[in-house]
Amino acid sequence: MVKVTYVEHGGARHELDGRAGSTVMETAVRNNVPGIDADCGGACACATCHVYVDGAWLARTGARTAMEDSMLEFADGVEGNSRLACQIRLTPDLDGLVVRLPESQH
């Protein structure tokens, strides 16, 4: 299992165990994390799983793809550490990952 902490804009924390190979979005949806709607089901065709990756983890989550960048154009409050949770696949190297949810998704 890979531990992921989701921090809501208001500060509520959800510390969850995700399966290696699944995505940050899938783990959130399975556990009803508020603010991760995942309208497209993980197809990188919307921006309803927008998260901010904690700076300590940013390099380990990889770079955004061109498709991810184009979907983030539809999100509010995009920052340099913005990612779509459906595009971050959990690996043992991400055990302890922290992501924050934008205010616009609450």
ChimeraX attribute file (.defattr): number of C-alpha atoms within 10 A of each C-alpha:
attribute: neighborCount
match mode: 1-to-1
recipient: residues
	/A:1	13
	/A:2	20
	/A:3	17
	/A:4	21
	/A:5	18
	/A:6	25
	/A:7	20
	/A:8	20
	/A:9	15
	/A:10	10
	/A:11	10
	/A:12	10
	/A:13	15
	/A:14	17
	/A:15	14
	/A:16	17
	/A:17	16
	/A:18	22
	/A:19	17
	/A:20	17
	/A:21	13
	/A:22	16
	/A:23	20
	/A:24	27
	/A:25	27
	/A:26	22
	/A:27	21
	/A:28	25
	/A:29	17
	/A:30	9
	/A:31	13
	/A:32	12
	/A:33	18
	/A:34	16
	/A:35	21
	/A:36	26
	/A:37	18
	/A:38	22
	/A:39	13
	/A:40	13
	/A:41	15
	/A:42	18
	/A:43	10
	/A:44	21
	/A:45	16
	/A:46	22
	/A:47	26
	/A:48	25
	/A:49	29
	/A:50	30
	/A:51	28
	/A:52	22
	/A:53	24
	/A:54	14
	/A:55	12
	/A:56	9
	/A:57	17
	/A:58	18
	/A:59	11
	/A:60	14
	/A:61	17
	/A:62	12
	/A:63	14
	/A:64	16
	/A:65	11
	/A:66	9
	/A:67	10
	/A:68	19
	/A:69	17
	/A:70	15
	/A:71	18
	/A:72	24
	/A:73	12
	/A:74	12
	/A:75	18
	/A:76	13
	/A:77	13
	/A:78	16
	/A:79	11
	/A:80	9
	/A:81	16
	/A:82	23
	/A:83	27
	/A:84	27
	/A:85	25
	/A:86	28
	/A:87	22
	/A:88	20
	/A:89	17
	/A:90	24
	/A:91	17
	/A:92	12
	/A:93	12
	/A:94	17
	/A:95	17
	/A:96	15
	/A:97	21
	/A:98	22
	/A:99	25
	/A:100	18
	/A:101	23
	/A:102	22
	/A:103	12
	/A:104	12
	/A:105	17
	/A:106	11
